[in-house]
Amino acid sequence: MSGTGNGRVGVHAELTRRHRAVLPDWQALMYQQPIEITHGEGRRVWDAEGRCYLDFFGGILTTMTAHALPEVTEAIREQAGKILHSSTLYLNHHAVELAERIATLSGIEDARVFLTTSGTEANDTALLLATTFRRSNQVLAMRNAYHGRSFSAVGITGNASWAPTSLSPLQTLYVHGGVRTRGPFAELSDEEFIARCVEDLEDLLAQRRGGVAALIAEPIQGVGGFTSPPDGLYAAFKEVLDRHGVLWISDEVQTGWGRTGDHFWGWQAHGANGAPDILTFAKGIGNGLSMGGVVARAEIMNCLDANSISTFGGSPITTAGALANLNHLLERDLQGNARRVGGLLLSRLQAVAAGLSCVREVRGRGLMIGVELADGSLASAVTEAARENGLLVGKGGRQGSVLRIAPPLSLTVAEAEEGADILDTALRQAEKQATR
């Protein structure tokens, strides 16, 4: 439940005024009355006016293990007392060890790892590698996709709400399959859906001159509203791509590190033998630190014939914290916890939604759950009501109509029940509003 506050009423209103006077209009803020989160512990956070919330969004799927995790905090503190920064021009034993661990976990043979500061930068790097390796600026992406906010990443974003310009250095073509319940193949069985999407891909590639560099895809679309194709689609795509020499980039920025419960990487749901050529990651590995990266086969990673470094990528402090976070994740089997607790939470939310006409679908895997509502205004009403009752959730989807639920992977059964109770109340309030 939310706290009673500490009497600092009006702090948020004043900070919102200052924010809007100096920061861009397009820098979105959550809630009609935005809040500042000042500290956290475990799965809970507190705002600047003293209210406590159960966090079901984790700073956009970034707080992967827990807020103020002691192991990560101590690793950061110890490294901060030595040196914060040196750049990739110097050796860094934390970076080497982290890269070794990630290369092994990736499932990619002869893997090389380049560390970045974000998922956007990771996807930029993947596009640089793929287009250079294939000598082509043609890229395939999924409809409804999102891969970051840089100029090149916007150029492969299939979700119009997050694509502020049509200009791009890339020729991008969009493929069917990322959204199972919408589009021309929605009414087909899973097997027929996959077959038709593969036919569409084959037809698209047959019409391209000069060759396509890569297909980039999120195994579960994040900003798109936690949508996904049937298991097996990307394995079927990869068979086609391999015949044409086209690379597959799996964007694991939101699906990596065991969040989906059943698998460590999202791509593994489509067949463990079909590893991507390039894998990108970020968010959860840093648990809030600016950490991302790219994994690729050596021949692809080493194809650049000019100098390329990252001033801040894989810094001493971010790699120290990420290593501690990864160790905690693996030692505590948080992937298994995501599967168990996520399954309970998904079942509970499906039961809540069963009698509500305002809910179109409850979907997800592990602790990556989407609740799609009839429209964006209802989703906004639910997020507001949930916050009032002490729960933070996100939004996504083409019309902003999907509640995005992605708490830290250490979520307990009691906390899952608490959050489900709050969402139950908020959804029923929305249902009453929708039927007035």
GIVEN-V185992 format. One record per residue. N is the residue number from 1. RES is the residue in one letter. SS is DSSP state (h for helix, s for strand, l for the rest). D_CENTER is the distance of its C-alpha to the mean C-alpha in Angstrom with 2 decimals. Layout:
{{N/RES/SS/D_CENTER} {N/RES/SS/D_CENTER}}
This chain:
{{1/M/l/26.80} {2/S/l/26.61} {3/G/l/29.09} {4/T/l/32.20} {5/G/l/31.48} {6/N/l/33.70} {7/G/l/35.58} {8/R/l/33.58} {9/V/l/33.49} {10/G/l/32.78} {11/V/h/30.64} {12/H/h/27.58} {13/A/h/29.77} {14/E/h/31.27} {15/L/h/28.04} {16/T/h/26.63} {17/R/h/29.85} {18/R/h/29.53} {19/H/h/25.88} {20/R/h/26.85} {21/A/h/29.90} {22/V/h/28.25} {23/L/l/24.57} {24/P/l/23.52} {25/D/l/23.78} {26/W/l/20.51} {27/Q/l/18.60} {28/A/l/17.58} {29/L/l/18.34} {30/M/l/17.61} {31/Y/l/20.80} {32/Q/l/24.30} {33/Q/l/25.29} {34/P/l/22.46} {35/I/l/22.26} {36/E/l/21.93} {37/I/s/20.44} {38/T/s/22.90} {39/H/s/22.33} {40/G/s/20.84} {41/E/s/21.75} {42/G/s/20.13} {43/R/l/18.11} {44/R/s/20.12} {45/V/s/20.29} {46/W/s/23.26} {47/D/s/23.78} {48/A/l/26.55} {49/E/l/28.92} {50/G/l/28.66} {51/R/l/26.77} {52/C/s/24.67} {53/Y/s/21.50} {54/L/s/19.62} {55/D/s/15.96} {56/F/l/13.68} {57/F/l/10.72} {58/G/h/10.81} {59/G/h/10.56} {60/I/h/7.19} {61/L/h/5.93} {62/T/l/8.02} {63/T/l/11.32} {64/M/l/10.88} {65/T/l/14.61} {66/A/l/16.57} {67/H/s/17.77} {68/A/l/20.75} {69/L/l/20.56} {70/P/h/24.09} {71/E/h/23.47} {72/V/h/20.88} {73/T/h/23.08} {74/E/h/26.11} {75/A/h/24.67} {76/I/h/23.77} {77/R/h/27.20} {78/E/h/29.07} {79/Q/h/27.53} {80/A/h/27.97} {81/G/l/31.63} {82/K/l/31.98} {83/I/l/30.11} {84/L/l/26.91} {85/H/l/26.81} {86/S/l/28.50} {87/S/l/26.25} {88/T/l/25.68} {89/L/l/29.40} {90/Y/l/30.28} {91/L/l/29.65} {92/N/l/27.28} {93/H/h/27.68} {94/H/h/24.42} {95/A/h/22.55} {96/V/h/24.66} {97/E/h/24.13} {98/L/h/20.35} {99/A/h/20.44} {100/E/h/22.87} {101/R/h/20.76} {102/I/h/17.63} {103/A/h/19.99} {104/T/h/21.49} {105/L/h/18.35} {106/S/h/16.89} {107/G/l/19.58} {108/I/l/20.53} {109/E/l/24.28} {110/D/l/25.76} {111/A/s/22.39} {112/R/s/22.16} {113/V/s/19.39} {114/F/s/18.97} {115/L/s/17.28} {116/T/s/15.86} {117/T/l/14.87} {118/S/l/11.37} {119/G/h/8.74} {120/T/h/11.05} {121/E/h/13.98} {122/A/h/12.74} {123/N/h/12.39} {124/D/h/15.70} {125/T/h/17.26} {126/A/h/16.34} {127/L/h/17.96} {128/L/h/20.88} {129/L/h/21.45} {130/A/h/21.33} {131/T/h/23.54} {132/T/h/25.91} {133/F/h/26.24} {134/R/h/26.92} {135/R/l/28.86} {136/S/l/27.22} {137/N/l/25.05} {138/Q/s/24.31} {139/V/s/20.70} {140/L/s/19.44} {141/A/s/16.16} {142/M/s/15.19} {143/R/l/16.29} {144/N/l/13.86} {145/A/l/11.22} {146/Y/l/9.37} {147/H/l/9.13} {148/G/l/10.19} {149/R/l/13.35} {150/S/l/15.99} {151/F/h/18.91} {152/S/h/18.08} {153/A/h/14.37} {154/V/h/15.66} {155/G/l/18.19} {156/I/l/15.88} {157/T/l/13.94} {158/G/l/15.34} {159/N/l/14.53} {160/A/h/17.66} {161/S/h/16.54} {162/W/h/14.45} {163/A/l/17.07} {164/P/l/19.95} {165/T/l/22.07} {166/S/l/23.22} {167/L/l/24.47} {168/S/l/22.89} {169/P/l/24.22} {170/L/l/22.87} {171/Q/s/24.27} {172/T/s/21.41} {173/L/s/22.07} {174/Y/s/19.82} {175/V/s/19.96} {176/H/l/20.12} {177/G/l/18.15} {178/G/l/14.55} {179/V/l/15.89} {180/R/l/18.37} {181/T/l/20.23} {182/R/l/21.03} {183/G/l/22.89} {184/P/l/26.06} {185/F/l/25.25} {186/A/l/23.93} {187/E/l/27.29} {188/L/l/27.61} {189/S/l/27.23} {190/D/h/24.27} {191/E/h/26.65} {192/E/h/27.94} {193/F/h/24.53} {194/I/h/23.55} {195/A/h/27.02} {196/R/h/26.95} {197/C/h/23.58} {198/V/h/25.04} {199/E/h/28.20} {200/D/h/26.37} {201/L/h/24.72} {202/E/h/28.16} {203/D/h/29.83} {204/L/h/27.46} {205/L/h/27.95} {206/A/h/31.69} {207/Q/l/31.99} {208/R/l/30.44} {209/R/l/32.87} {210/G/l/32.17} {211/G/l/29.24} {212/V/l/25.49} {213/A/l/23.44} {214/A/s/20.21} {215/L/s/17.84} {216/I/s/14.17} {217/A/s/11.87} {218/E/l/8.49} {219/P/l/9.97} {220/I/l/8.31} {221/Q/s/7.60} {222/G/l/5.03} {223/V/l/7.47} {224/G/l/10.02} {225/G/l/10.40} {226/F/l/8.99} {227/T/s/11.72} {228/S/l/12.73} {229/P/l/16.06} {230/P/l/18.62} {231/D/l/18.39} {232/G/l/20.29} {233/L/h/19.45} {234/Y/h/17.81} {235/A/h/20.65} {236/A/h/23.08} {237/F/h/21.55} {238/K/h/21.83} {239/E/h/25.52} {240/V/h/26.12} {241/L/h/24.24} {242/D/h/26.18} {243/R/h/29.44} {244/H/h/28.77} {245/G/l/27.52} {246/V/l/24.15} {247/L/s/21.23} {248/W/s/17.97} {249/I/s/14.78} {250/S/s/11.89} {251/D/s/8.55} {252/E/l/7.00} {253/V/l/4.75} {254/Q/l/2.24} {255/T/l/5.76} {256/G/l/8.08} {257/W/l/10.85} {258/G/l/12.06} {259/R/l/9.65} {260/T/l/10.99} {261/G/l/14.41} {262/D/l/16.42} {263/H/l/15.04} {264/F/l/13.78} {265/W/l/11.78} {266/G/h/10.63} {267/W/h/13.38} {268/Q/h/15.99} {269/A/h/16.17} {270/H/h/17.94} {271/G/l/20.54} {272/A/l/20.63} {273/N/l/23.12} {274/G/l/21.08} {275/A/l/19.05} {276/P/l/17.44} {277/D/l/19.46} {278/I/s/16.64} {279/L/s/13.33} {280/T/s/10.86} {281/F/s/8.90} {282/A/l/8.27} {283/K/h/7.14} {284/G/h/8.53} {285/I/h/11.42} {286/G/h/12.98} {287/N/l/12.71} {288/G/l/13.12} {289/L/l/14.94} {290/S/l/14.17} {291/M/l/13.25} {292/G/s/11.73} {293/G/s/13.61} {294/V/s/14.83} {295/V/s/16.78} {296/A/s/19.51} {297/R/s/22.99} {298/A/h/25.61} {299/E/h/27.31} {300/I/h/24.23} {301/M/h/23.15} {302/N/l/26.80} {303/C/l/27.58} {304/L/l/27.50} {305/D/l/31.12} {306/A/l/30.65} {307/N/l/29.60} {308/S/l/25.96} {309/I/l/24.77} {310/S/l/22.24} {311/T/l/24.00} {312/F/l/21.34} {313/G/l/19.06} {314/G/l/19.63} {315/S/l/22.02} {316/P/h/24.21} {317/I/h/22.66} {318/T/h/18.93} {319/T/h/19.78} {320/A/h/22.08} {321/G/h/19.55} {322/A/h/16.86} {323/L/h/19.66} {324/A/h/20.72} {325/N/h/17.28} {326/L/h/16.94} {327/N/h/20.54} {328/H/h/20.06} {329/L/h/17.17} {330/L/h/19.40} {331/E/h/22.67} {332/R/l/21.68} {333/D/l/20.04} {334/L/h/17.02} {335/Q/h/15.66} {336/G/h/18.88} {337/N/h/18.53} {338/A/h/15.17} {339/R/h/17.12} {340/R/h/20.18} {341/V/h/19.13} {342/G/h/16.27} {343/G/h/18.97} {344/L/h/21.33} {345/L/h/19.08} {346/L/h/18.23} {347/S/h/21.99} {348/R/h/23.00} {349/L/h/20.92} {350/Q/h/22.22} {351/A/h/25.67} {352/V/h/25.29} {353/A/h/24.26} {354/A/l/27.02} {355/G/l/29.65} {356/L/l/27.82} {357/S/l/28.26} {358/C/l/25.62} {359/V/s/22.81} {360/R/s/22.15} {361/E/s/19.82} {362/V/s/17.98} {363/R/s/15.57} {364/G/s/13.00} {365/R/s/12.99} {366/G/l/13.34} {367/L/l/11.68} {368/M/s/9.16} {369/I/s/11.80} {370/G/s/12.54} {371/V/s/16.03} {372/E/s/17.23} {373/L/s/20.31} {374/A/l/23.14} {375/D/l/22.20} {376/G/h/20.31} {377/S/h/23.22} {378/L/h/23.03} {379/A/h/19.34} {380/S/h/20.36} {381/A/h/23.33} {382/V/h/21.46} {383/T/h/19.04} {384/E/h/22.24} {385/A/h/24.20} {386/A/h/21.64} {387/R/h/21.62} {388/E/h/25.40} {389/N/l/25.53} {390/G/l/23.32} {391/L/s/19.76} {392/L/s/16.62} {393/V/l/14.06} {394/G/s/11.78} {395/K/s/12.46} {396/G/s/11.27} {397/G/l/13.11} {398/R/l/15.76} {399/Q/l/18.13} {400/G/l/15.89} {401/S/l/17.30} {402/V/s/14.50} {403/L/s/13.98} {404/R/s/10.46} {405/I/s/11.37} {406/A/l/9.37} {407/P/l/12.08} {408/P/l/12.77} {409/L/l/13.66} {410/S/l/17.28} {411/L/l/17.71} {412/T/l/21.34} {413/V/h/22.98} {414/A/h/24.87} {415/E/h/21.86} {416/A/h/20.23} {417/E/h/23.62} {418/E/h/23.90} {419/G/h/20.64} {420/A/h/21.65} {421/D/h/25.06} {422/I/h/23.79} {423/L/h/21.67} {424/D/h/24.77} {425/T/h/26.88} {426/A/h/24.58} {427/L/h/24.26} {428/R/h/28.02} {429/Q/h/28.67} {430/A/h/26.68} {431/E/h/28.67} {432/K/h/31.90} {433/Q/h/30.99} {434/A/h/30.15} {435/T/l/33.51} {436/R/l/35.74}}
